[in-house]
Amino acid sequence: MTTGFSLPAPDLASLSSVTRRLATTAAGYDRDGTFPAEGIRTAHEAGLLTATVGERYGGPALGVADTARILHALGEGDPSVALIAAMSLSVHRRQAVRPHWPEELYGQVLADAASRPVLLNHIRVEPELGSPARGGLPATVARRTAHGWALSGHKRFATGVEGLDWLLVWATTDEATPRVGTFLVPGTAPGIEITHRWNHLGLRASGSHDIALHDVEIPQGNVIDLAEYGAAAEQDNRAGAALHLPLAALYLGVARAAQGHVHRFAHERIPANLGHPVARTERFRRVAGEIALRLDSAEHLVFTGAERVDAADGSYTPEHALGARVLADRHATEAVALGLRLLGNPGLSRDNPLERHFRDVQCAPVHAPQEDTALLAIGTAALGTRSERPT
């Protein structure tokens, strides 16, 4: 597929600069709970929002390891920006691996992305169903119209919805034999309503609002992956290594930011009764070592795993990826908690960035599939058994 435009080239050598720029605005967006527009622009200008676009579309086609590095850097600067970016990167990677969008429509997405940030996200979770990672089918309905489809229903956790150009909405058709698929909805389409604003402990600027779709009309061709009811229409929790590992890297970036603040405190805090920085005390050195051990080992696990996914030699299984994410999430959350306990009251102050990092890292384990689902898949593979369902 030839294009008449040029996507911004990702400069991985400048990731540390991007991290610093995001860090200057992260606290303000967190405080106000507003869409992080400036941070998104920074990511776009650095070529990071389209870094996974396939070669056939003129994109960089970066792999899982580089995606993990990008999200680690963004997460260290502003994890809300990182999570919004992660959703777009995941959509582009899926299209690169298995083209399934209407070609003309995807071409327009990329043409727009050449000059401005274009954000995409799968909108799947529902109030009644919860996460599709635990099974079940959507109550959101796509009804046939004279010119295409009209979608109605409610969705939860629509990350970045205020800035999304395209919502990839999971819905059930109203056909005589219903099918389930993903419907491509422009973010500016009439009938999209924010019904409950995101008011969360962490990632407050991610804008993961609840929304309602009121007969939102789209053309007939704006649908992908239509399938009949059954396993083919449900989420495969084992199939997402390309997202699990970068997401784990995102929260390890948050933990690295927290570690940086712990180190600065340790070198700058000089109690009157001590006469030297607390960094020289055995207590601070021991905890600093524990934090470093957890983060170093988790990053090795995630980035080595991502490189093995890119190698595509069949040696890295979906269960490996799930396990790496479980352990990385544990290490990230525990490392930040260790730092918070070490600092005590100063770390809990809203004036201290460590308090924000502690809140943000709590979001690591809530992404689907959650730990119990991941462990079930890992254990099933380890035992060589299949789940038994009553007949």
Secondary structure as GFF3:
##gff-version 3
##sequence-region A 1 391
A	DSSP	three_ten_helix	12	14	.	.	.	ID=ss1
A	DSSP	alpha_helix	15	32	.	.	.	ID=ss2
A	DSSP	alpha_helix	37	45	.	.	.	ID=ss3
A	DSSP	three_ten_helix	55	57	.	.	.	ID=ss4
A	DSSP	alpha_helix	64	77	.	.	.	ID=ss5
A	DSSP	alpha_helix	79	97	.	.	.	ID=ss6
A	DSSP	alpha_helix	103	113	.	.	.	ID=ss7
A	DSSP	beta_strand	120	123	.	.	.	ID=ss8
A	DSSP	three_ten_helix	132	134	.	.	.	ID=ss9
A	DSSP	beta_strand	141	144	.	.	.	ID=ss10
A	DSSP	beta_strand	148	158	.	.	.	ID=ss11
A	DSSP	three_ten_helix	161	163	.	.	.	ID=ss12
A	DSSP	beta_strand	166	173	.	.	.	ID=ss13
A	DSSP	beta_strand	179	186	.	.	.	ID=ss14
A	DSSP	beta_strand	192	196	.	.	.	ID=ss15
A	DSSP	three_ten_helix	204	206	.	.	.	ID=ss16
A	DSSP	beta_strand	209	219	.	.	.	ID=ss17
A	DSSP	beta_strand	223	228	.	.	.	ID=ss18
A	DSSP	three_ten_helix	231	233	.	.	.	ID=ss19
A	DSSP	alpha_helix	241	268	.	.	.	ID=ss20
A	DSSP	three_ten_helix	278	280	.	.	.	ID=ss21
A	DSSP	alpha_helix	282	311	.	.	.	ID=ss22
A	DSSP	alpha_helix	318	343	.	.	.	ID=ss23
A	DSSP	alpha_helix	345	348	.	.	.	ID=ss24
A	DSSP	alpha_helix	353	361	.	.	.	ID=ss25
A	DSSP	three_ten_helix	364	366	.	.	.	ID=ss26
A	DSSP	alpha_helix	371	383	.	.	.	ID=ss27
###
